[in-house]
């Protein structure tokens, strides 16, 4: 790490002690941020771990909807996000007013449904939902919903289609997608598989179907880590998710080789929203106590849905395809 960044990291560690903070970082953050974090994880793990934090301050290195989730589950704690502009293309694809109108139209047509919402959504959308899921727990939640209900799955059409296939449940799919996973090129993936015939493709279920069709393993980031960790001998993995995930895999399982799936133009398809968080911004938000996630009216209902979905998930029978 360059000397300047090393100095900033030292500042951050000192500020963490001074203000009583716990740093949470998503796997899609840069390696130097994950290295500083007290807890790293996917959305599900971070949401659950946030409820166990005993410090008065949480510094959330991720995107806005994740920091909002941490605040909803920790109303009395101060939650800081290094950059409020760190958004999400999936959140943008599903405005709450548009979802509300669509739900009303379904009800007027006599449709009996439950709304299952991917956690990559605004608090207002979560408040309109029956369930909030992550890629790590979506399958178990979907399997538990009574068969007499249709499922309206928002906002990720690719994850919804994948869940429909593995559970056999028909779904009404919202037309949203993740800009990072959408950009993967199947032509580049096929070429990589030819160049590395012994490699195993692991893919996030947010990827389009034409990418998942070439994957030996499909799962969220925690499931990927568990899967890769099950191989003791060296293996080549072609990884179809945000490139910073490679840092986490390389740190844990150094015996393997990891190859990122290129995007349409390059192998640099990092999430531009996640990239807005930097060491400098983490230091500055800890110095100033801003930007802070403040309680909003829609948080009350959204918190109820989050708690029953993520902290007390519905029990279901084990099945072979679980994460």
Secondary structure per residue as TSV (DSSP state, phi and psi in degrees):
chain	resnum	aa	ss	phi	psi
A	1	X	-	360.0	132.3
A	2	X	-	-55.1	152.1
A	3	X	H	-57.5	-39.5
A	4	X	H	-62.5	-45.6
A	5	X	H	-66.6	-34.8
A	6	X	H	-63.2	-38.8
A	7	X	H	-64.9	-41.4
A	8	X	H	-65.6	-39.7
A	9	X	H	-60.7	-40.5
A	10	X	H	-63.7	-42.0
A	11	X	H	-57.8	-44.2
A	12	X	H	-62.0	-44.2
A	13	X	H	-63.9	-37.7
A	14	X	H	-68.4	-41.9
A	15	X	H	-65.5	-34.6
A	16	X	H	-59.5	-42.1
A	17	X	H	-70.1	-39.7
A	18	X	H	-64.2	-43.9
A	19	X	H	-98.0	-5.4
A	20	X	T	70.2	64.9
A	21	X	E	-118.2	151.6
A	22	X	E	-117.5	130.0
A	23	X	E	-99.9	122.3
A	24	X	E	-108.9	135.7
A	25	X	E	-136.0	135.3
A	26	X	E	-76.6	155.6
A	27	X	T	-62.6	-15.7
A	28	X	T	-91.0	6.5
A	29	X	S	-80.2	159.1
A	30	X	-	-59.8	153.5
A	31	X	H	-56.6	-40.3
A	32	X	H	-66.6	-24.8
A	33	X	H	-78.8	-44.2
A	34	X	H	-59.8	-36.3
A	35	X	H	-64.1	-31.9
A	36	X	H	-83.0	-20.0
A	37	X	-	-70.0	148.4
A	38	X	S	-77.0	-33.4
A	39	X	E	-138.1	129.7
A	40	X	E	-117.3	153.5
A	41	X	E	174.6	-179.5
A	42	X	-	-87.8	-175.3
A	43	X	H	-60.7	-41.5
A	44	X	H	-66.1	-48.8
A	45	X	H	-61.7	-44.1
A	46	X	H	-66.0	-38.1
A	47	X	H	-62.5	-44.4
A	48	X	H	-70.0	-41.9
A	49	X	H	-66.8	-30.6
A	50	X	H	-60.3	-31.1
A	51	X	T	-73.6	-13.0
A	52	X	T	-99.0	-4.6
A	53	X	-	-66.8	131.7
A	54	X	-	-107.7	2.3
A	55	X	S	-86.6	157.1
A	56	X	S	-73.1	-17.0
A	57	X	E	-124.0	136.5
A	58	X	E	-116.6	124.4
A	59	X	E	-102.6	113.6
A	60	X	E	-102.9	110.8
A	61	X	E	-95.3	91.4
A	62	X	S	-167.9	-135.6
A	63	X	-	-122.2	173.1
A	64	X	H	-56.7	-46.5
A	65	X	H	-62.3	-30.2
A	66	X	H	-70.6	-42.8
A	67	X	H	-65.6	-37.6
A	68	X	H	-61.6	-41.4
A	69	X	H	-60.7	-43.9
A	70	X	H	-61.1	-39.5
A	71	X	H	-67.5	-42.9
A	72	X	H	-59.9	-38.8
A	73	X	H	-85.1	-8.0
A	74	X	-	-138.1	67.1
A	75	X	T	-58.5	-29.5
A	76	X	T	-89.4	-8.5
A	77	X	S	-93.6	154.6
A	78	X	E	-86.4	121.3
A	79	X	E	-112.0	122.3
A	80	X	E	-109.6	140.6
A	81	X	E	-121.7	123.1
A	82	X	S	-54.3	-33.3
A	83	X	-	-144.7	115.4
A	84	X	T	-66.2	-16.5
A	85	X	T	-80.2	-3.9
A	86	X	-	-73.6	92.1
A	87	X	-	-103.0	-146.8
A	88	X	-	-162.6	133.2
A	89	X	H	-65.4	-30.6
A	90	X	H	-68.6	-40.5
A	91	X	H	-59.1	-46.3
A	92	X	H	-62.8	-28.5
A	93	X	T	-76.0	-10.6
A	94	X	-	-133.3	78.6
A	95	X	-	-65.9	139.7
A	96	X	H	-61.8	-35.0
A	97	X	H	-66.6	-38.0
A	98	X	H	-67.3	-41.3
A	99	X	H	-63.5	-43.4
A	100	X	H	-59.8	-43.4
A	101	X	H	-63.4	-40.3
A	102	X	H	-66.8	-42.3
A	103	X	H	-60.4	-42.2
A	104	X	H	-64.3	-37.8
A	105	X	H	-63.6	-42.3
A	106	X	H	-62.4	-42.6
A	107	X	H	-65.9	-40.6
A	108	X	H	-63.1	-27.0
A	109	X	T	-89.6	9.6
A	110	X	T	77.2	18.3
A	111	X	-	-82.0	131.9
A	112	X	-	-103.0	112.5
A	113	X	E	-145.8	162.4
A	114	X	E	-121.3	142.2
A	115	X	E	-95.3	118.4
A	116	X	E	-107.2	119.5
A	117	X	E	-114.8	127.2
A	118	X	E	-65.0	143.1
A	119	X	S	-60.6	-22.3
A	120	X	S	-73.3	72.2
A	121	X	S	-157.0	162.3
A	122	X	-	-74.3	162.9
A	123	X	H	-61.4	-37.1
A	124	X	H	-64.2	-37.1
A	125	X	H	-70.5	-40.9
A	126	X	H	-58.6	-37.1
A	127	X	H	-67.5	-20.4
A	128	X	T	-90.9	3.9
A	129	X	-	-105.7	160.2
A	130	X	S	-92.5	-33.1
A	131	X	E	-140.8	146.4
A	132	X	E	-119.4	128.7
A	133	X	E	-128.0	160.7
A	134	X	-	-114.8	173.4
A	135	X	T	-63.9	-20.2
A	136	X	T	-81.3	-25.7
A	137	X	T	-124.6	3.0
A	138	X	H	-60.8	-41.2
A	139	X	H	-63.8	-43.7
A	140	X	H	-66.8	-34.8
A	141	X	H	-68.4	-46.7
A	142	X	H	-60.3	-41.2
A	143	X	H	-65.1	-22.6
A	144	X	H	-87.9	-17.5
A	145	X	S	-69.0	127.8
A	146	X	-	-53.9	144.3
A	147	X	T	-64.9	-21.7
A	148	X	T	-73.3	-9.6
A	149	X	S	-98.6	135.4
A	150	X	E	-74.0	161.2
A	151	X	E	-116.9	121.0
A	152	X	E	-95.2	111.2
A	153	X	E	-104.5	122.7
A	154	X	E	-133.2	156.4
A	155	X	S	-98.4	-2.6
A	156	X	B	-91.0	106.6
A	157	X	H	-65.7	-32.1
A	158	X	H	-71.4	-45.0
A	159	X	H	-65.0	-40.4
A	160	X	H	-61.9	-43.5
A	161	X	H	-63.6	-43.1
A	162	X	H	-60.8	-44.3
A	163	X	H	-64.5	-38.0
A	164	X	H	-61.1	-40.1
A	165	X	H	-68.1	-43.9
A	166	X	H	-79.7	-23.5
A	167	X	H	-101.6	-18.9
A	168	X	-	78.6	8.7
A	169	X	-	-90.3	129.0
A	170	X	-	-71.8	142.1
A	171	X	E	-134.6	149.8
A	172	X	E	-91.7	115.8
A	173	X	E	-102.1	130.4
A	174	X	-	-74.2	147.6
A	175	X	S	-90.9	70.0
A	176	X	B	-128.4	159.4
A	177	X	-	-157.5	159.5
A	178	X	-	-84.8	127.1
A	179	X	H	-62.9	-30.2
A	180	X	H	-72.0	-49.2
A	181	X	H	-76.8	-24.6
A	182	X	H	-70.0	-25.4
A	183	X	T	-84.2	-9.5
A	184	X	B	-58.2	139.6
A	185	X	-	-99.8	119.1
A	186	X	H	-66.4	-30.1
A	187	X	H	-65.6	-41.4
A	188	X	H	-67.4	-37.1
A	189	X	H	-64.2	-46.0
A	190	X	H	-61.1	-41.0
A	191	X	H	-63.7	-40.3
A	192	X	H	-64.5	-38.5
A	193	X	H	-65.7	-33.4
A	194	X	H	-70.0	-37.4
A	195	X	H	-73.4	-27.2
A	196	X	T	-129.1	71.8
A	197	X	T	-61.8	-22.8
A	198	X	T	-92.0	-1.7
A	199	X	-	-76.8	152.1
A	200	X	E	-106.9	129.7
A	201	X	E	-88.7	125.2
A	202	X	E	-117.0	133.3
A	203	X	E	-136.4	146.1
A	204	X	-	-79.5	140.1
A	205	X	T	-66.3	-6.0
A	206	X	T	-74.0	-12.5
A	207	X	S	-69.6	151.5
A	208	X	-	-60.5	160.7
A	209	X	H	-59.0	-37.8
A	210	X	H	-66.2	-21.0
A	211	X	H	-82.4	-46.1
A	212	X	H	-62.1	-30.2
A	213	X	T	-62.0	-21.7
A	214	X	T	-100.3	3.9
A	215	X	-	-92.2	139.8
A	216	X	S	-82.5	-25.6
A	217	X	E	-139.9	135.1
A	218	X	E	-124.2	127.8
A	219	X	-	-176.9	164.3
A	220	X	-	-68.4	179.6
A	221	X	H	-64.4	-40.6
A	222	X	H	-64.3	-39.7
A	223	X	H	-65.5	-37.1
A	224	X	H	-60.5	-44.9
A	225	X	H	-61.1	-44.7
A	226	X	H	-63.3	-41.5
A	227	X	H	-65.7	-49.6
A	228	X	H	-61.3	-38.7
A	229	X	H	-67.2	-15.1
A	230	X	T	-78.5	-10.5
A	231	X	-	-98.0	115.1
A	232	X	-	-83.6	-39.8
A	233	X	S	-80.8	153.8
A	234	X	-	-57.8	135.5
A	235	X	-	-137.9	146.5
A	236	X	E	-91.4	130.1
A	237	X	E	-119.0	129.6
A	238	X	E	-95.7	118.4
A	239	X	E	-108.1	120.5
A	240	X	E	-107.2	78.1
A	241	X	S	-161.9	-173.2
A	242	X	-	-58.1	132.1
A	243	X	T	-58.0	-26.7
A	244	X	T	-65.8	-14.8
A	245	X	H	-61.5	-26.3
A	246	X	H	-60.8	-36.1
A	247	X	H	-61.0	-43.4
A	248	X	H	-64.8	-42.9
A	249	X	H	-66.9	-44.2
A	250	X	H	-64.7	-34.8
A	251	X	H	-68.3	-36.5
A	252	X	H	-87.4	-39.7
A	253	X	-	-129.4	80.2
A	254	X	T	-71.9	-14.6
A	255	X	T	-74.3	-16.2
A	256	X	S	-97.4	164.5
A	257	X	E	-112.9	136.9
A	258	X	E	-121.3	130.0
A	259	X	E	-121.7	121.2
A	260	X	E	-76.1	141.5
A	261	X	-	-75.1	126.2
A	262	X	-	-64.5	156.6
A	263	X	B	-84.7	-166.8
A	264	X	S	-62.2	-33.1
A	265	X	S	-115.5	-20.7
A	266	X	-	-165.9	-178.4
A	267	X	S	-99.3	27.1
A	268	X	-	-113.2	36.3
A	269	X	-	-82.3	56.5
A	270	X	-	-75.6	151.0
A	271	X	-	-67.8	118.4
A	272	X	T	-67.4	-24.0
A	273	X	T	-74.7	-45.5
A	274	X	G	-60.3	-35.0
A	275	X	G	-69.1	-13.8
A	276	X	G	-67.5	-23.8
A	277	X	-	-78.8	128.9
A	278	X	-	-132.8	165.4
A	279	X	H	-59.1	-39.6
A	280	X	H	-62.0	-43.2
A	281	X	H	-70.0	-33.7
A	282	X	H	-63.9	-46.2
A	283	X	H	-59.3	-46.9
A	284	X	H	-66.2	-38.8
A	285	X	H	-68.3	-29.9
A	286	X	H	-74.4	-30.6
A	287	X	H	-71.0	-42.6
A	288	X	H	-97.6	-17.4
A	289	X	-	74.4	18.7
A	290	X	-	-140.3	150.1
A	291	X	S	-72.9	138.8
A	292	X	B	-109.5	140.3
A	293	X	-	-83.2	114.6
A	294	X	-	-99.5	151.3
A	295	X	-	-64.9	131.9
A	296	X	-	-115.5	154.2
A	297	X	T	-54.1	-38.9
A	298	X	T	-70.5	-12.9
A	299	X	H	-64.1	-30.8
A	300	X	H	-60.2	-53.4
A	301	X	H	-69.3	-41.5
A	302	X	H	-60.4	-37.5
A	303	X	H	-62.1	-40.4
A	304	X	H	-60.4	-44.6
A	305	X	H	-67.4	-41.9
A	306	X	H	-60.8	-45.4
A	307	X	I	-62.3	-45.4
A	308	X	I	-72.2	-26.8
A	309	X	I	-84.4	-43.2
A	310	X	I	-101.8	-36.6
A	311	X	I	-91.4	-30.9
A	312	X	S	-129.5	64.8
A	313	X	-	-63.1	152.1
A	314	X	-	-65.1	138.2
A	315	X	-	-72.3	143.1
A	316	X	-	-149.4	161.6
A	317	X	-	-71.4	145.9
A	318	X	-	-61.3	148.8
A	319	X	-	-142.9	155.4
A	320	X	T	-66.6	-18.9
A	321	X	T	-103.6	15.0
A	322	X	-	-69.8	155.3
A	323	X	-	-76.5	360.0
